[in-house]
C-alpha cells in the first residue's frame, strides 16, 4: 500500500460522507448544537479582538502623549477585554474537545462493528494491502476526528478574522490590505510547493512506525517460543531492518520540514515589520497617531495569519491528509471484503 498513489478524490469523498453520517446519527443533534455554540463563540472572540485592537491603539497613544488619566482608564478596559477573551477561548476549547470526543466515539464504534461483522476481520488479516488495522481503528480514528474538527474551526475562524479585520486594515491603509492578501497568497503557494512530499512521507511513516511497534509486541507475546527456537538473531535482524526503514523515511520528513521551516520562519519574521514600514511614514508626517502603528501591526498579523492557514498549519495538514487516506484505504478494502451488503454499513458511509 505504501507504494501506491494516495487516492485524494476518493479520500475527500469519504471525508464528506463521514461528516454526513455523524450529522445524521443519534448524536447528530447534540453535535449540531455544540458546533453552533462554537461558531457563536468564534464570532464573539473575533469581535473582542477587534475591540482590543482599538483599545490597544488608544492605549499606546496615551503612553506617547503622557496622558495618565486616559492611560489608567484604558488599562482597566484592556484587562476587561482580555478577561472576556480568556473566558470565551476556554469555553470554546472545552466544547471543541467534547465534540471531538463525541465524534471519535461514533466513528470508532462503527469501525469496530464493521470490522468484526461478516468475517471482514478474517478476510483482511491475510491482506498484504492493509497493514495495522488496529492502529487505524484506534489512533487514526482519534486523529481523524479531532483534527478534522480542529481544521474546520480554524477555517471558520480565519473567515471571521478576515471579515472582522479587513475593514480595520482598509481604513488604516488600503495599500497595507493589498500587501497582506498578496503576501499571504504567495506564501501559501510557496509552502505547498516546498512541502508537497510530506503527505506521502507521513503516510508511509505511520505504517513504518506501526510495523516496528508490532514487531516489538510480537517478540513480547512469543518470548517463550523465540527462546526455545533460539530465534533472537532473526527477530533482532527484522526489528533492526524495520527501525532502519522508519529512520530513513523520517530523515526525508526532516529534510522537507527543514526547507519548509526556512521559508516559514522568514515569512513570519517579515510580518512583524511590514506594517511599520508602510504606516510609519504617515505617523512621521503627522497624518496618524502613534497608536495606529500598533493597531496596523495587530490587524495585519491577524489578516495575514487568516489567509496563511496553509503556511502555519502545513505540517499538521500533511499528517492529517495521510491519516485520512489510511482510514479511507481501510474502509475501501473492508467494503471490498464484505461485498455490497457490507458496504452499506461502512463506517465512513452516509447510509
DRENVOTOR-121879 format. One record per residue (C-alpha): residue number from 1; x, y, z; residue in three letters. Coordinates in steps of 0.2 Angstrom, whole numbers, plus 5000, padded with zeros to 4 digits. Last residue first. Layout:
BEGIN
- NUM|X|Y|Z|ala
...
# end
This chain:
BEGIN
- 351|4870|5026|5023|unk
- 350|4882|5040|5024|unk
- 349|4897|5029|5023|unk
- 348|4913|5032|5033|unk
- 347|4909|5017|5045|unk
- 346|4904|5005|5031|unk
- 345|4887|4998|5034|unk
- 344|4880|4999|5017|unk
- 343|4897|4992|5010|unk
- 342|4893|4976|5020|unk
- 341|4879|4971|5008|unk
- 340|4889|4975|4993|unk
- 339|4904|4964|4997|unk
- 338|4912|4962|5014|unk
- 337|4930|4961|5008|unk
- 336|4928|4975|4995|unk
- 335|4920|4986|5009|unk
- 334|4934|4982|5020|unk
- 333|4947|4986|5007|unk
- 332|4939|5003|5004|unk
- 331|4937|5006|5023|unk
- 330|4955|5003|5026|unk
- 329|4960|5014|5012|unk
- 328|4949|5028|5018|unk
- 327|4957|5027|5035|unk
- 326|4974|5027|5028|unk
- 325|4970|5042|5017|unk
- 324|4963|5052|5032|unk
- 323|4979|5049|5042|unk
- 322|4990|5054|5027|unk
- 321|4980|5070|5025|unk
- 320|4981|5074|5043|unk
- 319|5000|5072|5043|unk
- 318|5001|5084|5028|unk
- 317|4989|5096|5037|unk
- 316|4999|5096|5053|unk
- 315|5014|5101|5043|unk
- 314|5005|5114|5033|unk
- 313|4997|5123|5048|unk
- 312|5005|5140|5048|unk
- 311|5008|5141|5029|unk
- 310|4991|5133|5024|unk
- 309|4982|5145|5036|unk
- 308|4990|5160|5028|unk
- 307|4975|5170|5024|unk
- 306|4970|5170|5042|unk
- 305|4988|5173|5048|unk
- 304|4989|5188|5035|unk
- 303|4973|5195|5042|unk
- 302|4978|5194|5060|unk
- 301|4996|5200|5058|unk
- 300|4990|5215|5048|unk
- 299|4977|5219|5061|unk
- 298|4989|5218|5075|unk
- 297|5003|5228|5066|unk
- 296|4990|5241|5060|unk
- 295|4984|5243|5078|unk
- 294|5001|5246|5084|unk
- 293|5005|5259|5070|unk
- 292|4988|5267|5073|unk
- 291|4993|5270|5091|unk
- 290|5006|5283|5086|unk
- 289|4993|5295|5079|unk
- 288|4990|5297|5060|unk
- 287|4994|5311|5047|unk
- 286|5008|5319|5057|unk
- 285|5022|5316|5043|unk
- 284|5031|5304|5055|unk
- 283|5015|5295|5058|unk
- 282|5011|5293|5039|unk
- 281|5029|5287|5036|unk
- 280|5027|5274|5050|unk
- 279|5012|5266|5041|unk
- 278|5020|5256|5027|unk
- 277|5037|5251|5035|unk
- 276|5028|5248|5052|unk
- 275|5015|5236|5044|unk
- 274|5029|5226|5035|unk
- 273|5040|5223|5051|unk
- 272|5031|5210|5061|unk
- 271|5025|5200|5046|unk
- 270|5043|5199|5040|unk
- 269|5048|5187|5054|unk
- 268|5033|5175|5050|unk
- 267|5039|5173|5032|unk
- 266|5057|5171|5037|unk
- 265|5052|5157|5049|unk
- 264|5040|5149|5036|unk
- 263|5053|5148|5022|unk
- 262|5067|5141|5032|unk
- 261|5055|5129|5041|unk
- 260|5048|5122|5024|unk
- 259|5065|5118|5019|unk
- 258|5069|5110|5036|unk
- 257|5052|5101|5036|unk
- 256|5057|5093|5019|unk
- 255|5073|5087|5026|unk
- 254|5065|5081|5042|unk
- 253|5052|5071|5033|unk
- 252|5066|5063|5022|unk
- 251|5076|5058|5038|unk
- 250|5059|5051|5044|unk
- 249|5059|5039|5029|unk
- 248|5077|5033|5033|unk
- 247|5073|5031|5052|unk
- 246|5057|5021|5048|unk
- 245|5067|5009|5037|unk
- 244|5082|5007|5048|unk
- 243|5070|5003|5063|unk
- 242|5061|4990|5052|unk
- 241|5078|4982|5047|unk
- 240|5083|4982|5066|unk
- 239|5067|4974|5071|unk
- 238|5069|4960|5057|unk
- 237|5088|4957|5062|unk
- 236|5083|4956|5080|unk
- 235|5069|4944|5076|unk
- 234|5081|4933|5067|unk
- 233|5095|4934|5080|unk
- 232|5083|4930|5094|unk
- 231|5076|4915|5086|unk
- 230|5084|4902|5098|unk
- 229|5069|4891|5095|unk
- 228|5066|4889|5113|unk
- 227|5069|4907|5116|unk
- 226|5058|4913|5102|unk
- 225|5044|4901|5108|unk
- 224|5045|4908|5126|unk
- 223|5045|4926|5121|unk
- 222|5031|4925|5109|unk
- 221|5020|4939|5115|unk
- 220|5034|4950|5119|unk
- 219|5043|4947|5102|unk
- 218|5027|4950|5093|unk
- 217|5024|4966|5103|unk
- 216|5041|4973|5097|unk
- 215|5037|4968|5079|unk
- 214|5020|4977|5080|unk
- 213|5029|4993|5086|unk
- 212|5041|4992|5071|unk
- 211|5026|4989|5059|unk
- 210|5016|5003|5067|unk
- 209|5031|5016|5065|unk
- 208|5033|5010|5047|unk
- 207|5014|5012|5044|unk
- 206|5013|5030|5051|unk
- 205|5029|5034|5042|unk
- 204|5022|5030|5025|unk
- 203|5008|5042|5026|unk
- 202|5019|5055|5033|unk
- 201|5031|5053|5018|unk
- 200|5016|5054|5006|unk
- 199|5009|5070|5013|unk
- 198|5026|5077|5016|unk
- 197|5031|5077|4998|unk
- 196|5020|5093|4995|unk
- 195|5030|5104|5007|unk
- 194|5040|5115|4996|unk
- 193|5027|5119|4983|unk
- 192|5013|5120|4995|unk
- 191|5023|5132|5006|unk
- 190|5027|5143|4991|unk
- 189|5009|5144|4986|unk
- 188|5004|5148|5003|unk
- 187|5017|5162|5005|unk
- 186|5012|5170|4988|unk
- 185|4994|5171|4994|unk
- 184|4998|5178|5011|unk
- 183|5009|5191|5004|unk
- 182|4997|5196|4991|unk
- 181|4982|5197|5003|unk
- 180|4993|5207|5016|unk
- 179|5000|5219|5003|unk
- 178|4983|5223|4997|unk
- 177|4977|5227|5015|unk
- 176|4993|5238|5018|unk
- 175|4990|5248|5002|unk
- 174|4972|5251|5008|unk
- 173|4979|5259|5023|unk
- 172|4971|5262|5040|unk
- 171|4953|5261|5035|unk
- 170|4957|5245|5024|unk
- 169|4966|5237|5039|unk
- 168|4951|5239|5050|unk
- 167|4939|5234|5037|unk
- 166|4949|5218|5033|unk
- 165|4950|5214|5052|unk
- 164|4932|5207|5055|unk
- 163|4929|5199|5039|unk
- 162|4946|5191|5038|unk
- 161|4945|5186|5056|unk
- 160|4928|5178|5053|unk
- 159|4935|5168|5038|unk
- 158|4950|5163|5048|unk
- 157|4939|5157|5062|unk
- 156|4929|5146|5051|unk
- 155|4944|5139|5043|unk
- 154|4952|5136|5060|unk
- 153|4936|5128|5066|unk
- 152|4936|5116|5051|unk
- 151|4954|5112|5055|unk
- 150|4951|5107|5073|unk
- 149|4936|5097|5068|unk
- 148|4945|5087|5056|unk
- 147|4960|5086|5068|unk
- 146|4950|5078|5082|unk
- 145|4940|5066|5071|unk
- 144|4955|5060|5061|unk
- 143|4967|5059|5075|unk
- 142|4956|5048|5085|unk
- 141|4952|5037|5070|unk
- 140|4970|5036|5066|unk
- 139|4975|5030|5084|unk
- 138|4962|5017|5087|unk
- 137|4954|5010|5071|unk
- 136|4969|5013|5060|unk
- 135|4981|5006|5074|unk
- 134|4971|4990|5074|unk
- 133|4971|4989|5055|unk
- 132|4990|4988|5055|unk
- 131|4993|4985|5037|unk
- 130|4981|4983|5023|unk
- 129|4987|4979|5005|unk
- 128|4996|4962|5011|unk
- 127|4979|4955|5015|unk
- 126|4979|4940|5026|unk
- 125|4970|4948|5041|unk
- 124|4958|4957|5029|unk
- 123|4947|4941|5026|unk
- 122|4947|4937|5045|unk
- 121|4942|4955|5050|unk
- 120|4928|4955|5037|unk
- 119|4921|4939|5044|unk
- 118|4903|4946|5042|unk
- 117|4905|4959|5056|unk
- 116|4920|4962|5066|unk
- 115|4927|4977|5055|unk
- 114|4910|4984|5053|unk
- 113|4906|4985|5071|unk
- 112|4923|4991|5076|unk
- 111|4923|5004|5063|unk
- 110|4905|5010|5068|unk
- 109|4910|5011|5087|unk
- 108|4926|5020|5082|unk
- 107|4917|5033|5071|unk
- 106|4904|5037|5085|unk
- 105|4916|5038|5099|unk
- 104|4928|5049|5089|unk
- 103|4913|5061|5085|unk
- 102|4908|5063|5103|unk
- 101|4927|5065|5108|unk
- 100|4929|5079|5095|unk
- 99|4913|5087|5101|unk
- 98|4919|5087|5119|unk
- 97|4936|5094|5114|unk
- 96|4928|5108|5104|unk
- 95|4916|5112|5119|unk
- 94|4931|5114|5131|unk
- 93|4941|5124|5118|unk
- 92|4927|5136|5115|unk
- 91|4924|5138|5134|unk
- 90|4942|5142|5137|unk
- 89|4943|5155|5122|unk
- 88|4927|5164|5128|unk
- 87|4933|5165|5146|unk
- 86|4950|5171|5140|unk
- 85|4943|5184|5128|unk
- 84|4932|5191|5142|unk
- 83|4947|5193|5153|unk
- 82|4957|5201|5140|unk
- 81|4943|5214|5136|unk
- 80|4942|5218|5155|unk
- 79|4961|5220|5157|unk
- 78|4962|5232|5142|unk
- 77|4947|5242|5149|unk
- 76|4957|5244|5165|unk
- 75|4972|5249|5156|unk
- 74|4961|5261|5145|unk
- 73|4955|5270|5161|unk
- 72|4973|5271|5168|unk
- 71|4981|5278|5152|unk
- 70|4967|5290|5150|unk
- 69|4971|5298|5167|unk
- 68|4989|5297|5164|unk
- 67|4990|5306|5147|unk
- 66|5009|5305|5143|unk
- 65|5005|5308|5125|unk
- 64|5016|5293|5120|unk
- 63|5008|5282|5133|unk
- 62|4990|5288|5129|unk
- 61|4994|5284|5110|unk
- 60|4998|5266|5115|unk
- 59|4982|5264|5125|unk
- 58|4972|5272|5111|unk
- 57|4978|5259|5098|unk
- 56|4977|5245|5111|unk
- 55|4959|5249|5114|unk
- 54|4956|5249|5096|unk
- 53|4964|5232|5093|unk
- 52|4955|5225|5108|unk
- 51|4938|5229|5101|unk
- 50|4943|5220|5085|unk
- 49|4949|5205|5095|unk
- 48|4933|5205|5106|unk
- 47|4923|5204|5089|unk
- 46|4934|5190|5084|unk
- 45|4931|5180|5100|unk
- 44|4912|5183|5099|unk
- 43|4911|5176|5081|unk
- 42|4922|5161|5087|unk
- 41|4910|5159|5102|unk
- 40|4895|5159|5090|unk
- 39|4903|5146|5079|unk
- 38|4907|5135|5094|unk
- 37|4889|5136|5100|unk
- 36|4883|5131|5083|unk
- 35|4895|5116|5083|unk
- 34|4889|5111|5100|unk
- 33|4871|5112|5095|unk
- 32|4875|5102|5079|unk
- 31|4884|5088|5089|unk
- 30|4869|5086|5100|unk
- 29|4858|5084|5086|unk
- 28|4870|5072|5077|unk
- 27|4871|5060|5092|unk
- 26|4858|5049|5085|unk
- 25|4866|5049|5068|unk
- 24|4863|5061|5053|unk
- 23|4877|5073|5057|unk
- 22|4889|5059|5060|unk
- 21|4885|5051|5044|unk
- 20|4886|5067|5035|unk
- 19|4903|5071|5042|unk
- 18|4909|5053|5037|unk
- 17|4902|5055|5019|unk
- 16|4912|5071|5017|unk
- 15|4928|5063|5022|unk
- 14|4924|5048|5011|unk
- 13|4923|5060|4996|unk
- 12|4939|5068|5001|unk
- 11|4948|5051|5002|unk
- 10|4941|5046|4985|unk
- 9|4947|5062|4977|unk
- 8|4964|5060|4986|unk
- 7|4968|5042|4981|unk
- 6|4986|5041|4988|unk
- 5|4997|5033|4975|unk
- 4|5003|5016|4979|unk
- 3|5020|5012|4986|unk
- 2|5014|5012|5004|unk
- 1|5000|5000|5000|unk
# end
